[in-house]
């Protein structure tokens, strides 16, 4: 299975333009207010066009925002996928008619047991556990906790991924998609183009082996 790549946490058009030149599958933008990586709607609108022109799916990241609020954003920003990072009830968002990604911390996974894709069209993202932050922490988790009961074709792995450790993950487990944000930055919200390229190249080279 070819592992897909999601680069996330974009807010600057220069970084988005560069990302769109790489062989990636998803580009993530954060629509939670007042965070260091929150994107401006005008930039997000431009990003959707750039990504569509390059066959890249755009992902909007939301945190405990209801379907009505997200629907209003979708009127002006034509996102391909909705990512839910809080305590949302997945079924409340079917009305959006968009593919869904639901974040789950590794501790939630350990409490709840194997993921069974009971929600039609929903994919899952397993991330590190942090009580203060819902993602973007730069912290990884013990990938040995992932087991064969997880359906890899619906699973995204995040949490502390970077060029230096991505091959360590892929030799242990092959998810649908690897998701990176802080691991390709030189400071919060600002992407390091060399790290972006290195990350993508390492995943693609592994896929070809």
NORKAGI-V100571 format. One record per residue. N is the residue number from 1. RES is the residue in one small letter. PHI is phi in degrees with one decimal (* if undefined). OMEGA is omega in radians with two decimals (* if undefined). Layout:
# NORKAGI-V100571
N|RES|PHI|OMEGA, N|RES|PHI|OMEGA
This chain:
# NORKAGI-V100571
1|x|*|3.10, 2|x|-76.1|3.13, 3|x|-74.4|3.11, 4|x|-83.1|-3.07, 5|x|-125.5|3.02, 6|x|-120.8|2.98, 7|x|-99.4|-2.96, 8|x|-131.7|3.05, 9|x|82.4|-3.11, 10|x|-85.6|3.07, 11|x|-141.4|-3.10, 12|x|-112.1|-3.06, 13|x|-65.0|3.12, 14|x|-63.0|3.12, 15|x|-68.1|3.13, 16|x|-64.7|3.10, 17|x|-59.1|-3.13, 18|x|-66.6|3.14, 19|x|-58.3|-3.10, 20|x|-68.9|3.10, 21|x|-85.0|-3.11, 22|x|-95.3|-3.12, 23|x|-85.5|3.14, 24|x|-116.1|-3.09, 25|x|-108.8|-3.11, 26|x|-133.5|3.00, 27|x|-126.4|-3.05, 28|x|-101.8|3.12, 29|x|-133.0|-3.05, 30|x|-97.8|-3.12, 31|x|-111.7|3.03, 32|x|-79.3|-3.03, 33|x|-69.5|2.93, 34|x|62.2|3.00, 35|x|-109.6|-3.12, 36|x|-60.3|-3.12, 37|x|-108.1|3.13, 38|x|-62.5|-3.10, 39|x|-96.1|3.02, 40|x|-73.6|-3.07, 41|x|-61.8|3.13, 42|x|-64.8|3.09, 43|x|-66.0|3.13, 44|x|-63.0|3.13, 45|x|-63.1|3.09, 46|x|-64.8|-3.12, 47|x|-63.8|3.14, 48|x|-61.9|3.12, 49|x|-67.0|3.13, 50|x|-58.1|-3.09, 51|x|-68.3|3.11, 52|x|-61.4|3.13, 53|x|-65.4|-3.11, 54|x|-114.2|3.08, 55|x|58.5|3.09, 56|x|-114.4|3.13, 57|x|-83.5|3.10, 58|x|-94.1|-3.11, 59|x|-120.2|3.05, 60|x|-96.7|-3.10, 61|x|-100.2|-3.08, 62|x|-131.5|-3.11, 63|x|-132.9|3.12, 64|x|50.9|3.04, 65|x|-106.1|-3.02, 66|x|-77.6|-3.07, 67|x|-63.1|3.13, 68|x|-64.8|3.13, 69|x|-63.8|-3.14, 70|x|-65.9|3.12, 71|x|-59.7|3.11, 72|x|-64.1|3.10, 73|x|-65.2|-3.12, 74|x|-64.7|3.10, 75|x|-64.1|-3.12, 76|x|-113.3|-3.14, 77|x|-125.5|-3.01, 78|x|-84.5|-3.14, 79|x|-71.6|3.12, 80|x|-89.2|-3.02, 81|x|-136.7|3.09, 82|x|-110.6|3.12, 83|x|-112.1|-3.07, 84|x|-106.7|-3.00, 85|x|-111.8|-3.07, 86|x|-112.8|-3.10, 87|x|-106.1|-3.06, 88|x|-69.7|2.95, 89|x|-90.4|-3.00, 90|x|-54.5|-3.06, 91|x|-62.7|3.11, 92|x|-67.0|-3.01, 93|x|-108.3|3.07, 94|x|-60.2|-3.11, 95|x|-59.3|-3.13, 96|x|-73.7|-3.14, 97|x|56.4|3.09, 98|x|-128.8|2.99, 99|x|-58.5|-3.08, 100|x|-118.5|2.96, 101|x|-119.2|3.11, 102|x|-112.0|3.11, 103|x|-73.9|3.03, 104|x|-139.3|3.09, 105|x|-72.3|-3.14, 106|x|-62.4|3.11, 107|x|-68.3|3.05, 108|x|-63.0|3.12, 109|x|-59.9|-3.12, 110|x|-66.4|3.11, 111|x|-72.9|-2.98, 112|x|-90.6|3.14, 113|x|87.4|-3.05, 114|x|-55.9|3.13, 115|x|-83.1|3.00, 116|x|-114.6|-3.00, 117|x|-76.0|-3.10, 118|x|-79.0|3.13, 119|x|-96.4|-3.07, 120|x|-57.3|3.06, 121|x|79.2|-3.12, 122|x|-101.8|3.02, 123|x|-106.3|-3.09, 124|x|-122.3|3.08, 125|x|-119.4|3.06, 126|x|-98.3|-3.04, 127|x|-129.3|3.06, 128|x|-69.3|-3.14, 129|x|-93.5|3.06, 130|x|-149.2|-3.05, 131|x|-71.0|-3.10, 132|x|-92.3|-3.04, 133|x|-129.6|3.09, 134|x|-101.6|3.14, 135|x|97.9|3.12, 136|x|70.3|-3.08, 137|x|-85.2|-3.03, 138|x|78.7|-3.13, 139|x|-100.3|3.08, 140|x|-95.9|3.07, 141|x|-126.8|-3.11, 142|x|-75.1|-3.08, 143|x|-67.8|3.06, 144|x|-67.3|3.10, 145|x|-75.0|3.07, 146|x|-74.4|-3.13, 147|x|-130.2|-3.03, 148|x|-69.1|3.13, 149|x|-75.8|3.11, 150|x|-79.2|3.13, 151|x|-76.9|-3.01, 152|x|-66.6|-3.08, 153|x|-73.5|3.11, 154|x|-121.0|-2.96, 155|x|-112.3|2.98, 156|x|-104.8|3.05, 157|x|-116.0|3.10, 158|x|-131.6|3.07, 159|x|101.0|3.01, 160|x|71.3|3.11, 161|x|-72.7|3.14, 162|x|-163.1|-3.13, 163|x|-56.6|-3.06, 164|x|-72.6|-3.06, 165|x|-125.5|-3.05, 166|x|-62.3|3.13, 167|x|-70.3|3.06, 168|x|-62.7|3.08, 169|x|-65.2|-3.01, 170|x|-65.5|3.08, 171|x|-75.0|3.10, 172|x|-92.9|-3.00, 173|x|-153.6|-3.13, 174|x|-114.3|-3.13, 175|x|-83.7|3.02, 176|x|-59.6|-3.03, 177|x|-152.3|2.98, 178|x|-103.9|-2.96, 179|x|-126.8|-3.08, 180|x|-131.9|3.08, 181|x|-134.5|-3.08, 182|x|-66.0|-3.11, 183|x|-71.2|3.10, 184|x|-123.5|-3.13, 185|x|-117.8|2.96, 186|x|-97.8|2.87, 187|x|-155.8|-3.00, 188|x|-56.0|3.10, 189|x|86.0|-3.11, 190|x|-127.1|-3.00, 191|x|-85.3|3.04, 192|x|-94.3|-3.03, 193|x|-64.1|3.11, 194|x|-66.1|3.11, 195|x|-67.5|3.08, 196|x|-58.5|-3.12, 197|x|-62.9|-3.13, 198|x|-63.8|3.14, 199|x|-60.9|-3.11, 200|x|-62.4|-3.11, 201|x|-62.7|3.14, 202|x|-67.1|3.12, 203|x|-66.4|-3.10, 204|x|-66.4|3.10, 205|x|-64.1|3.11, 206|x|-62.5|3.14, 207|x|-59.6|-3.07, 208|x|-83.9|-3.08, 209|x|-77.7|*
